[in-house]
Amino acid sequence: MKWVVSFVTIVVVLSGLTLAEADVAKPHDFAACNDEAQEATRKGDDSRGASPNARDHTRAADARRADTAAATAGGNQSPSDPQLDGMDPEGAKDPTYQAAYRTCMRKAGF
C-alpha cells in the first residue's frame, strides 16, 4: 500500500512539473505567432478572426512613436499584455498584427 501512495505522489508531482512548463512560451511559439500575424496582416483584418481592439490601436500608435523616443529614452518598454511577449517590434506598429498575434498566442495556450 505504501508503494501505491508513493507512486501516486510521484505521478502527481511530475504532472505538475509538466503543466508548469507548458505555460511558458518558447522562441518557436513566438516565431509561429509572428508568422501567423504577418500572414493575417497581408490578408486583411478578418482573415483569422482577429479584429484589433482599442488597446491594439493605442499600443500600435505608441510603438510608432517609440521609434523616435527609444533613442532618447535608451530602451524599449515591455508590453502590458503578456500575450504580446515575443512580438516582432515592427509588427507592434500595426493594430491588425497585434490582434492576430494575441489570437495566435491565446490559441496556443498563452
Buried (B, 14 or more C-beta within 10 A) or exposed (E): EEEEEEEEEEEEEEEEEEEEEEEEBEEEBBEBBBEBBBEBBEEEBEBBEBEBEEBBBEBBEBBEEBEEEBEEEEEEEEBEBEBBBBBBEEBBBBBBBBBBBBBBBEEBEB
